[in-house]
Amino acid sequence: MPTISMFFGIIIRMFYRDNKQHNLPHIHAEYQGEVAVFAIMDGIILDGSLPNPKRKLVEAWIEIHRDDLLADWQLAVEGAKVFKIKGLE
């Protein structure tokens, strides 16, 4: 599962060909051992949890980078290499 971004201690990953379990474009965000799966289209949590301040950062990041995330999702489902996406500063 490649890491596509890191910011404020949060690691964002996207699985290759991971369109079966959650059945829609999503990312996995990890912070200090906690993992949440976020839908790319609306930023809602599909599974897991993160501390509230970190959850809000991931939601904002998804909003800013939605087009890039969807492009990476398409690459990932096809098994192609995904691109890194700039984190929040």
LINHULIN-V363974 format. One record per helix or strand. SS is the DSSP state (2 for helix, 1 for strand). FROM is the first residue (numbers start at 0). TO is the last residue. If there is no record, write none. Layout:
ss=[SS;SS]
from=[FROM;FROM]
to=[TO;TO]
//
This chain:
ss=[1;1;1;1;1;2]
from=[1;9;25;33;44;51]
to=[6;13;30;38;47;76]
//
